[in-house]
Amino acid sequence: MKKYPSRNHTYTRLIHLLQLVLLILCVILTALCAKQIRFLDYTPESIHESTETLANPYIGFYTMTGITLSDTNLPFIPDTLQSSTTSTQLVMLEINLLSYRNCDISDAALSHLDDYLSQWKASGHQLIVRFLYDWNGNNLTSEPDSIEQVITHMKQVAPVINRYKDTVYLLQGIFVGNCGEMNQSKYLDQDSMTALMNTLASNIDPSIYLSVRTPRHRRMILNSAQIPTRSSAFDGSLSSRLGLFNDGMLGSANDIGTYGDGSHKTDEFLEQWSRKDELNYQNKLCRYVPNGGEVIINNPCNDLNQALSDLRTMHVSYLNKDYDTAILDKWKENAYTGKDTRYSNISGYEYIADHLGYRYALTDSGISRSSLFDRNADYSFKVKNTGFSNAYRSFDVNLSVVNENGKLLTSIPVTTDTRLWNAGTETNLTVSIPVSNYTPGKYQIYIKISDPVLNREIQIASDSSHGQYGYLLGHISLSHLPERSK
């Protein structure tokens, strides 16, 4: 009688066959995974903040020049300012409209203004522009007889200014006052100031900041003491673009009349507040709008340590480099003695020059992933703003992965708003790097911060290696799983 394999024996053979198939599949999958898995090792670059004086836009000590607008050709810009390759990036341009005190500005004059601004655009400088009718302290007899004429002048120059919105960083004042400083004018009541500023706000391109002489002026124009918040900053409203310029900075306990004597409380927003309250107001406000001016009158309020404290509190981003020389020389003659030991025995002037506005330093970096099978790795790095203020124009931030031959493999935009990189704080940033796309080897990570408006790189206070992709952050080494020996 013929014997047949038992059913149990057949099942056993089938199970063994399936196990063999699974084993073969596991071997194949392991081999395939080994080709995809990358062992990852990261070595951060040894980075320290440098004391180098950087040449970055919109900040620092500025130089001044002025023109009187007329029907005749305007002069060429000074030879010393033909290029912005020096550390002086900002220029204050005062434009005197006295020739048109009680009439409209001629087409010829507007054409000359256009030609003149085109020279500044070619120079690479950024402009602080102040229109005025007086340079001699005689504004009451120099300004137009009617506010309507001032408004007409504002509307006439606006199209010219707007054509150079990439060059004109901010406008100071509302055209009136001795030297355009919003004093000694018929038009400084609340209604007149509001009408003039609203005219500028509605006619000047929203990317150009506006500014007034005192915190009280700002509160009067807005009829409020409210300041922008993190969510409302940069929304295009007048509040989000209205900063301050203080040409009496550190000149006395009340900054030569900029602040009050302390008799008014902060709920009286149409009045001048005490110095303490006004500095607290600026500390909050000027995270979002520019603040600058000039220091005057040698006195204890502008002794180095007190000046450093107040400049940082007010988030000052620009100062006149030529006035007041008595104070500037005092800062040059006194060494910095603060907590930043990198600046020990360096003059206070140099420290201030390096910290007006934003100043970025790289502090830390690292890489991580949850498992070997992750196709991407999370790369984290930190940037500290050691300057007195934030940047008020947004910059692009890009991370680049470069191979051993210097070839760019990946450029990764970093999602962040650099205008919110607050002075004195660190910002933590993370991007995803597609490490599985790279063959085993060694790679370098670079960071570059750029101004998309001026199409130029923002310099970082770092001793790290610098090249076409920016500043070196660290090194990645990728390798396969080790192969089994035969």
Secondary structure, 3 states (H helix, E strand, C coil): CCCCCCHHHHHHHHHHHHHHHHHHHHHHHHHHHHHHCCEEEEEECCCCCCCCCCCCCCCEEEEEEEEECCCCCCCCCCHHHCCCCCCCCEEEEEEECHHHCCCCCCHHHHHHHHHHHHHHHHHCCEEEEEEECCCCCCHHHHCCCCHHHHHHHHHHHHHHHHHCCCCEEEEECCCCCHHHCCCCCCCCCHHHHHHHHHHHHHHCCCCCEEEECCHHHHHHHHCCCCCCCCCCCCCCCHHHHEEEEEEEECCCCCCCCCCCCCCCCCCCCCCCCCHHHHHHHHHHHCCCCCEEEEECCCCHHHCHHHHHHHHHHCCCCEEECCCCHHHHHHHHHCECCCCCHHHCCCEHHHHHHHHCCCCEEEEEEEEECCCCCCCCEEEEEEEEECCCCCCCCCCEEEEEEEECCCCEEEEEECCCCHHHCCCCCEEEEEEEECHHHCCCEEEEEEEEEEECCCCEECCCCCCCCEECCEEEEEEEEEECCCCCCC
